[in-house]
Structures are given as structure tokens and as C-alpha cells.
């Protein structure tokens, strides 16, 4: 594989490419549909130093750029396909970019904000991460990709929001039992988690208010 190639299944990349997404999981989706919004003020489970949190916004993936640039950051966004926060399914909600208007910050502008005083220590995923300032209304959701995080070539496109949770659960029920955990992958994931926790701790220490 060349450095500028996307290293996910061709059909999955074709489904993602050129579209705007919010990555979540089944449990969070139920809350989104119940609230009628993707909330920007939920407690952070991951990426507490993310710029989107600083801006009181919702992090989005925008695959409308060049494949060469998107591929450069694969190590930072592929885990959202294979490591959902809850359960086995990775749920990617497609967002109608036209419905977001001026509140949508595209990846180039979003990345540039880290050059400003006050945002330099915040984290972004260059080339692919966009941000919506404030809550994202559920009415802007036009469909979803539901992905088996165990084998990401198993996925399904679901259009619209009608009975969305029910259809996601039906897909989950069709999946075979998960494969036994790969010991090497387990070690790698644990190492990634340790590095992330260390980075968060160092950030807190560096930004501790002076007495």
C-alpha cells in the first residue's frame, strides 16, 4: 500500500467518500434520536483536549477532500471504524452539510484555528475533521452506515431515520459471533490507551491554573 492510499475496503471507502459524518455508537444514537439533537455539551469520553470541545461544537468527519490528504491521517480516524465506544457496532451518521449553514467549519478552517492563541494545545485531525458549532439537529441526519467493528468489510447503508435503531439492531442480529480477540491487537490497543491517558494527564498538568 502506498502512503497516500486509503487502507480500508474499497466498497466501504466508496460509501464514506465525499460525505459528512458523525461517528457514534448504538447507545448514543438512541439518545440522539430521543433528544432530537447531537449534543455538543455531553461529557467527553475520548479526546478531552479536542478543539471541538473547546468551541462547544460537535466533531464531524468530512471526506470531501483529496484522498492523498485524507490517507495521511488514517491512523487518527480508522479507530472510529474498528473501536466504537460502546458495543460491537460502529455507527456513522451521514449529515446533510447544506442543513448546517454557516455553523459548519470545514477541515481547512478548523485546522487553522489551532494557530490562534488559546487553541494551540487543542487537538484536531487535519484534513478530515470538521466541526459544527453548537448542537446538530437530528433533522440533518439523512442516513447511516452501520459497521461491524470486528470485520469492517461487513457494513450496511441505511437511508433515512425511520426505525433506524430497529434496523441497526436487525443488522447486528445477522452478524456471526465475534472472532476470538487477537492477543497482539489487545496489547496494541492497551498501549494506545496508555499513550492517550498520558497525553491527557500532561495536558492537564501543563494547563493547571496558577495559585
Residue frames relative to the residue before (quaternion, step in Angstrom):
aa qw qx qy qz dx dy dz
X 1.0000 0.0000 0.0000 0.0000 0.00 0.00 0.00
X 0.3823 -0.7092 0.5423 0.2382 3.56 -0.90 0.89
X 0.6567 -0.5501 0.3552 0.3740 3.54 -1.21 0.59
X 0.7484 0.3873 -0.2220 0.4906 3.59 1.06 -0.65
X 0.5260 0.6117 -0.4256 0.4099 3.60 1.18 0.50
X 0.4588 -0.6604 0.5245 0.2798 3.54 -1.12 0.71
X 0.2172 -0.8267 0.5119 0.0857 3.58 -0.60 1.14
X 0.5086 0.5715 -0.4845 0.4242 3.57 0.79 1.04
X 0.6988 -0.4671 0.3052 0.4475 3.62 -1.16 0.38
X 0.5974 -0.6243 0.3785 0.3318 3.55 -0.94 0.96
X 0.6829 0.4880 -0.2990 0.4541 3.59 0.87 -0.90
X 0.6371 0.5134 -0.3337 0.4682 3.59 1.03 -0.71
X 0.6574 0.4973 -0.3178 0.4685 3.59 0.91 -0.84
X 0.6244 0.5374 -0.3422 0.4519 3.59 1.03 -0.73
X 0.6587 0.5037 -0.3054 0.4681 3.58 1.09 -0.69
X 0.7015 0.4696 -0.2596 0.4690 3.60 1.10 -0.70
X 0.6176 0.6319 -0.3332 0.3290 3.54 0.97 -0.96
X 0.8407 0.2259 -0.1808 0.4577 3.52 -1.09 0.88
X 0.6827 0.4906 -0.2724 0.4680 3.58 1.27 -0.06
X 0.4261 -0.6756 0.5494 0.2451 3.53 -1.36 0.32
X 0.0493 -0.8421 0.5342 -0.0558 3.58 -0.73 1.13
X 0.1578 -0.7064 0.6711 0.1606 3.49 -1.39 0.38
X 0.2623 -0.7821 0.5502 0.1297 3.58 -0.64 1.16
X 0.1123 0.7921 -0.5865 0.1267 3.55 -0.82 1.02
X 0.3783 -0.6856 0.5453 0.2992 3.59 -1.15 -0.54
X 0.7405 -0.4455 0.2707 0.4241 3.56 -1.32 0.23
X 0.6554 0.5171 -0.3208 0.4474 3.58 0.89 -0.87
X 0.6836 0.4711 -0.2892 0.4765 3.59 0.89 -0.90
X 0.6040 0.5657 -0.3604 0.4305 3.60 1.06 -0.71
X 0.6254 0.5391 -0.3439 0.4472 3.59 0.96 -0.80
X 0.6572 0.4954 -0.3052 0.4790 3.59 1.01 -0.82
X 0.6250 0.5491 -0.3351 0.4422 3.60 0.99 -0.82
X 0.7053 0.4551 -0.2703 0.4717 3.56 0.84 -0.98
X 0.6344 0.5233 -0.3289 0.4641 3.57 1.11 -0.65
X 0.7140 0.4434 -0.2449 0.4833 3.59 0.95 -0.90
X 0.3742 -0.7262 0.4905 0.3032 3.57 1.14 -0.62
X 0.7634 0.2734 -0.1658 0.5613 3.57 1.24 0.31
X 0.3546 -0.6375 0.6236 0.2809 3.53 -1.32 0.42
X 0.2599 -0.8305 0.4761 0.1267 3.54 -0.21 1.29
X 0.3717 -0.7359 0.5324 0.1920 3.53 -1.12 0.78
X 0.7061 0.4894 -0.2498 0.4467 3.59 1.23 -0.29
X 0.3799 0.7288 -0.4959 0.2803 3.60 1.17 0.36
X 0.5783 -0.5745 0.4314 0.3865 3.61 -1.08 0.58
X 0.4470 -0.7100 0.4783 0.2594 3.58 -0.88 0.93
X 0.2275 -0.7485 0.6078 0.1365 3.56 -0.96 0.90
X 0.7738 0.1096 -0.0604 0.6209 3.54 1.13 -0.68
X 0.8463 0.2240 -0.1213 0.4679 3.55 -1.31 0.31
X 0.0660 0.8340 -0.5418 0.0809 3.58 0.75 1.06
X 0.6903 0.4524 -0.2808 0.4898 3.60 1.22 -0.40
X 0.3622 0.7624 -0.4743 0.2501 3.59 1.26 0.21
X 0.5587 -0.6144 0.4481 0.3310 3.56 -1.09 0.76
X 0.6021 0.5709 -0.3663 0.4210 3.60 1.03 -0.72
X 0.6284 0.5193 -0.3368 0.4712 3.60 1.08 -0.68
X 0.6406 0.5414 -0.3143 0.4447 3.56 1.00 -0.90
X 0.7309 0.4181 -0.2218 0.4917 3.58 1.05 -0.80
X 0.4013 -0.7146 0.4704 0.3272 3.59 1.31 0.05
X 0.4837 0.6691 -0.4171 0.3800 3.52 0.97 0.97
X 0.4808 -0.6230 0.5351 0.3072 3.52 -1.42 -0.04
X 0.3791 -0.7317 0.5251 0.2124 3.57 -0.77 1.07
X 0.0527 -0.7922 0.6078 -0.0166 3.55 -0.97 0.96
X 0.3251 -0.6974 0.5942 0.2342 3.55 -1.26 0.42
X 0.0820 -0.7943 0.6019 0.0076 3.56 -0.75 1.10
X 0.0882 -0.8222 0.5624 0.0047 3.57 -0.32 1.27
X 0.3619 0.7439 -0.4741 0.3015 3.53 1.04 0.86
X 0.5616 0.6107 -0.3853 0.4040 3.60 1.29 0.06
X 0.7038 -0.4264 0.3288 0.4633 3.54 -1.24 -0.37
X 0.5696 -0.6077 0.4269 0.3521 3.57 -1.07 0.73
X 0.5974 0.5768 -0.3660 0.4201 3.58 1.05 -0.70
X 0.7020 0.4527 -0.2719 0.4779 3.58 0.87 -0.95
X 0.6382 0.5324 -0.3315 0.4465 3.57 0.96 -0.85
X 0.6480 0.5424 -0.3199 0.4284 3.58 0.96 -0.86
X 0.5912 0.6026 -0.3683 0.3895 3.59 1.07 -0.68
X 0.7635 0.3695 -0.1809 0.4977 3.58 1.10 -0.66
X 0.2656 0.8099 -0.4976 0.1611 3.60 1.22 0.30
X 0.6350 0.5580 -0.3383 0.4135 3.57 0.98 -0.79
X 0.7028 0.4695 -0.2571 0.4684 3.58 1.22 -0.49
X 0.7844 0.3133 -0.1926 0.4994 3.61 1.13 -0.36
X 0.5271 0.6472 -0.4229 0.3528 3.62 1.14 -0.31
X 0.6072 0.5796 -0.3716 0.3967 3.60 1.04 -0.63
X 0.5880 0.5715 -0.3777 0.4301 3.59 1.18 -0.38
X 0.6246 0.4967 -0.3347 0.5011 3.58 1.31 -0.21
X 0.8107 0.3194 -0.1171 0.4764 3.55 0.96 -0.90
X 0.7714 0.2741 -0.1698 0.5486 3.62 1.24 -0.15
X 0.0381 -0.8111 0.5837 0.0041 3.62 0.41 1.15
X 0.5906 -0.6073 0.3986 0.3514 3.56 -1.16 0.61
X 0.7904 0.1154 -0.0486 0.5996 3.58 1.11 -0.69
X 0.8598 0.1713 -0.1065 0.4692 3.56 -1.01 0.81
X 0.6891 -0.5104 0.3656 0.3620 3.50 -1.41 -0.16
X 0.7098 0.4811 -0.2629 0.4423 3.57 1.06 -0.70
X 0.2318 -0.6966 0.6591 0.1631 3.53 -1.12 0.81
X 0.1231 -0.8034 0.5820 0.0259 3.56 -0.73 1.09
X 0.0611 -0.7856 0.6157 -0.0029 3.56 -0.67 1.15
X 0.2080 -0.7917 0.5684 0.0831 3.54 -0.58 1.21
X 0.2956 -0.7447 0.5653 0.1959 3.58 -0.77 0.98
X 0.1993 -0.7923 0.5737 0.0586 3.53 -0.88 1.09
X 0.4161 -0.6812 0.5484 0.2491 3.55 -1.01 0.87
X 0.3263 -0.7872 0.4867 0.1924 3.58 -0.23 1.27
X 0.6244 0.5552 -0.3527 0.4212 3.60 1.03 -0.66
X 0.6418 0.5404 -0.3253 0.4362 3.59 1.18 -0.55
X 0.6527 0.5518 -0.3123 0.4148 3.60 1.21 -0.40
X 0.2761 -0.8170 0.4750 0.1752 3.57 1.24 -0.35
X 0.8287 -0.2417 0.1838 0.4703 3.55 -1.14 -0.73
X 0.5587 0.6141 -0.3978 0.3904 3.61 1.21 -0.15
X 0.5936 0.5584 -0.3576 0.4560 3.58 1.29 -0.20
X 0.1531 -0.7627 0.6243 0.0712 3.57 -0.85 1.05
X 0.3379 -0.7679 0.5041 0.2052 3.59 -0.55 1.13
X 0.7199 -0.4858 0.2702 0.4156 3.62 -1.19 0.44
X 0.6534 0.5209 -0.3319 0.4377 3.61 0.93 -0.81
X 0.6859 0.4658 -0.2777 0.4853 3.59 0.89 -0.95
X 0.6335 0.5471 -0.3237 0.4411 3.57 1.03 -0.83
X 0.6604 0.4976 -0.2968 0.4777 3.56 0.93 -0.92
X 0.6521 0.5433 -0.3189 0.4218 3.59 0.95 -0.85
X 0.5792 0.6081 -0.3770 0.3907 3.59 1.13 -0.54
X 0.6132 0.5622 -0.3598 0.4223 3.61 1.13 -0.52
X 0.5664 0.5671 -0.3952 0.4488 3.60 1.26 -0.01
X 0.6125 0.5721 -0.3401 0.4264 3.58 1.26 -0.30
X 0.5907 -0.5663 0.4452 0.3635 3.53 -1.15 0.67
X 0.7572 0.3455 -0.2731 0.4825 3.56 -0.90 0.94
X 0.7560 0.3346 -0.1909 0.5293 3.57 1.21 -0.45
X 0.4602 0.7427 -0.4202 0.2453 3.59 1.26 -0.22
X 0.7041 0.4425 -0.2726 0.4839 3.59 1.10 -0.54
X 0.5336 0.6374 -0.4003 0.3858 3.59 1.28 -0.04
X 0.4065 -0.7372 0.5025 0.1969 3.53 -1.16 0.73
X 0.0195 0.7544 -0.6561 0.0063 3.54 -1.16 0.77
X 0.3554 -0.6621 0.5949 0.2855 3.55 -1.34 0.18
X 0.3418 -0.7788 0.4811 0.2125 3.61 -0.16 1.23
X 0.8269 0.2788 -0.2300 0.4308 3.52 -1.30 0.65
X 0.8152 0.2658 -0.1293 0.4980 3.63 1.02 -0.58
X 0.6955 0.4802 -0.3017 0.4413 3.62 1.05 -0.57
X 0.0843 -0.7523 0.6530 0.0211 3.50 -0.94 1.06
X 0.2197 -0.7782 0.5741 0.1286 3.56 -1.26 0.09
X 0.1881 -0.7297 0.6431 0.1364 3.54 -1.13 0.75
X 0.3371 -0.7451 0.5418 0.1941 3.58 -0.66 1.09
X 0.7787 0.2114 -0.2040 0.5543 3.54 -0.58 1.21
X 0.7152 -0.4335 0.3281 0.4391 3.54 -1.34 -0.03
X 0.3293 -0.7042 0.5908 0.2160 3.56 -1.24 0.58
X 0.3754 -0.7401 0.4989 0.2498 3.64 -0.55 1.04
X 0.5356 -0.6469 0.4414 0.3159 3.57 -0.98 0.85
X 0.5504 0.6188 -0.3932 0.3995 3.58 1.20 -0.39
X 0.6361 0.5318 -0.3307 0.4508 3.60 1.23 -0.36
X 0.5325 0.6064 -0.4167 0.4185 3.61 1.27 -0.09
X 0.1082 -0.8293 0.5475 0.0286 3.58 -0.65 1.09
X 0.7977 -0.1123 0.0657 0.5889 3.59 1.25 0.00
X 0.2482 -0.7641 0.5760 0.1513 3.53 -1.31 -0.09
X 0.2347 -0.6767 0.6662 0.2078 3.47 -1.41 0.35
X 0.1021 -0.7676 0.6299 0.0593 3.55 -0.86 0.94
X 0.1107 -0.8325 0.5411 -0.0435 3.52 -0.63 1.26
X 0.3881 -0.6831 0.5672 0.2469 3.54 -1.02 0.86
X 0.3364 -0.7853 0.4818 0.1949 3.58 -0.34 1.21
X 0.5868 0.5742 -0.3734 0.4318 3.60 1.21 -0.35
X 0.7708 0.0241 0.0242 0.6361 3.57 1.07 -0.83
X 0.2302 -0.8559 0.4422 0.1376 3.57 0.15 1.28
X 0.5340 0.5963 -0.4342 0.4133 3.61 1.19 -0.07
X 0.6208 0.4726 -0.3498 0.5186 3.58 1.29 -0.12
X 0.2753 0.7406 -0.5654 0.2367 3.56 -0.43 1.23
X 0.1554 -0.7742 0.6048 0.1039 3.53 -1.29 0.25
X 0.3384 -0.7070 0.5887 0.1977 3.52 -1.11 0.82
X 0.0658 -0.7834 0.6180 0.0036 3.56 -0.89 1.02
X 0.2352 -0.7945 0.5474 0.1176 3.58 -0.61 1.10
X 0.8191 0.2386 -0.1915 0.4853 3.53 -1.11 0.76
X 0.5022 -0.6609 0.4767 0.2895 3.58 -1.35 0.10
X 0.4720 0.7010 -0.4371 0.3080 3.59 1.22 -0.27
X 0.8456 -0.0522 -0.0170 0.5310 3.58 -0.74 1.14
X 0.1874 0.8395 -0.4960 0.1185 3.57 1.13 0.62
X 0.6640 0.4882 -0.3171 0.4692 3.61 0.85 -0.89
X 0.6356 0.5329 -0.3280 0.4522 3.59 0.97 -0.83
X 0.6811 0.4807 -0.2905 0.4697 3.59 0.93 -0.85
X 0.6125 0.5353 -0.3414 0.4709 3.57 1.11 -0.67
X 0.6645 0.4974 -0.3024 0.4686 3.56 0.94 -0.88
X 0.6144 0.5410 -0.3478 0.4569 3.60 1.06 -0.68
X 0.6309 0.5138 -0.3246 0.4823 3.58 1.03 -0.77
X 0.6566 0.5174 -0.3115 0.4518 3.56 0.92 -0.88
X 0.6553 0.5245 -0.3097 0.4466 3.58 0.99 -0.82
X 0.6581 0.5191 -0.3064 0.4512 3.58 1.17 -0.54
X 0.5628 0.6380 -0.3839 0.3590 3.59 1.20 -0.39
X 0.4888 -0.6303 0.5059 0.3284 3.58 -1.14 0.59
X 0.6654 -0.4669 0.3578 0.4596 3.62 -1.19 0.23
X 0.5444 -0.6223 0.4369 0.3542 3.60 -1.03 0.67
X 0.5240 -0.6246 0.4664 0.3432 3.58 -1.10 0.63
X 0.6027 -0.5401 0.4106 0.4201 3.61 -1.15 0.40
X 0.5780 -0.6129 0.4019 0.3587 3.59 -1.01 0.71
X 0.4154 -0.6772 0.5540 0.2488 3.54 -1.09 0.82
X 0.4420 -0.7210 0.4552 0.2786 3.64 -0.53 1.10
X 0.6582 0.5063 -0.3220 0.4546 3.60 0.96 -0.78
X 0.6481 0.5079 -0.3195 0.4690 3.58 1.04 -0.79
X 0.6135 0.5468 -0.3416 0.4560 3.56 1.05 -0.74
X 0.6527 0.5072 -0.3057 0.4725 3.57 0.95 -0.89
X 0.6522 0.5183 -0.3096 0.4584 3.57 0.98 -0.89
X 0.6708 0.4958 -0.3039 0.4603 3.60 0.88 -0.91
X 0.6385 0.5156 -0.3301 0.4664 3.58 1.02 -0.75
X 0.6388 0.5182 -0.3237 0.4676 3.57 1.04 -0.77
X 0.6322 0.5273 -0.3263 0.4647 3.59 1.02 -0.81
X 0.6539 0.5129 -0.3119 0.4606 3.57 0.96 -0.87
X 0.6437 0.5185 -0.3292 0.4566 3.60 0.99 -0.80
X 0.6473 0.5139 -0.3178 0.4647 3.58 0.96 -0.86
X 0.6553 0.5127 -0.3167 0.4555 3.59 0.95 -0.87
X 0.6664 0.4975 -0.3066 0.4630 3.60 0.91 -0.90
X 0.6366 0.5237 -0.3301 0.4599 3.57 1.03 -0.77
X 0.6471 0.5225 -0.3181 0.4551 3.56 1.00 -0.85
X 0.6463 0.5099 -0.3177 0.4706 3.59 0.99 -0.82
X 0.6540 0.5125 -0.3144 0.4592 3.59 0.95 -0.87
X 0.6601 0.5024 -0.3084 0.4656 3.59 0.96 -0.84
X 0.6269 0.5297 -0.3372 0.4613 3.56 1.06 -0.75
X 0.6558 0.5100 -0.3148 0.4591 3.59 0.92 -0.90
X 0.6570 0.5162 -0.3121 0.4522 3.55 0.96 -0.87
X 0.6848 0.4951 -0.2853 0.4523 3.56 0.94 -0.92
X 0.7620 0.3520 -0.1880 0.5100 3.58 1.15 -0.61
X 0.3158 0.7548 -0.5080 0.2694 3.57 1.22 0.47
X 0.4825 -0.6830 0.4571 0.3028 3.62 -0.76 0.99
X 0.4635 -0.6657 0.5146 0.2779 3.53 -1.08 0.76
X 0.3926 -0.7150 0.5250 0.2429 3.58 -1.02 0.80
